[in-house]
């Protein structure tokens, strides 16, 4: 206990990853991870600030929060940092009209975005919509641009559903990067902007916060590079330690 | 002319890429590139040895040769080096049972291969068969292996059909490499074994041969790394010079 107290000294806020930490997804639904509903409730009863930090890009923010509420979690939309709203801001600021390689479940987030005559590609966890035809369309859009812009909602390698491990958006980002000879701009974890935005919402400095996640790159590595502490849970996609991906070893739960 | 004579001094054999050099593919068929039927005929009337070096992995060798013959080319199966037969040899030698992420058009090449209880993945230009479901199956097979083996028939970024540029197998290889944290073994161009095998069939040393292709990495770079000379044609997928990929600048046709 002394060791934990020392490791977490000065922490005033907790950033919680969602998928693989609070619940495991399943076709259109999900199952809470044992103890997680109560853990969130306890955190919220404590003096710690809590924010939910997800790279969810198959469901709209509203759908995700409704699902989590149905599973018993105390959560509201205003407590969540998610990549789709941040992406819409970037698109508007830069006058970008995307070809959307995304899941139908998140399409409503882009309702206000002009997608005519695309001058960039936005890629998210499209699941079954990662058909050859859709990937090839994204590829062709990028190859026709003088300055190709590929914006990715996260860059996860895979995630866990109750049925097993599933390929995540990062794999398909790598495919387009290689085919086009370009590098994607990542909106979402592990980009520093994502973590800074979440910290700002909490009114905390990096050294006052700890990130809890199951992804050694997106959660642990990203948070550490921002000066935060990080805890890796052994649920979700957790398989083994991959220290080569992290600045320093994560604290395990 | 003097310059060309000097550059090609001592050349006794020509290795010809097929797609983008002899013809542009189209749905189930193709169109010869202007002048290519006659160019092959002239080469075959000359004293030069000729070999066709393809990474074709959507069609069986028999189907490819039949198509080329229908388009007017003087070509037979024995004159072609292709990755599928080489892959079958490797699978048998190493006792590997693949999950085949391939196009139905090439499935017959693997008729004699045991695919039960897979202990590796073979990936080729699967086209429309690059569905999320099939990619995820390949990913899950690899993640369940202690020593994951991914064998790729070529690693091309894209190729050209009459309808436009199309994503090639290399993009999907990168996706699986990233998701699984592994590196694929490439059978086909630009692997040195591929070019050595073709040279052996021709009875030539590397310095006696010139490779002609439209792919700066697979054709030009691969051949140069084996000590051959290389010519890049401006047909097929040719877009612009990408010197960063090559050991030395290619000779242009």
Interface residues (C-beta under 8 A of the other chain):
Chain A: X126 X127 X128 X129 X130 X131 X132 X133 X135 X136 X139 X140 X143 X157 X158 X164 X165 X166 X167 X168 X170 X171 X172 X174 X175 X176 X177 X178 X179 X180 X181 X242
Chain B: X126 X127 X128 X129 X130 X131 X132 X133 X135 X136 X139 X140 X143 X157 X158 X164 X165 X166 X167 X168 X170 X171 X172 X174 X175 X176 X177 X178 X179 X180 X181 X242
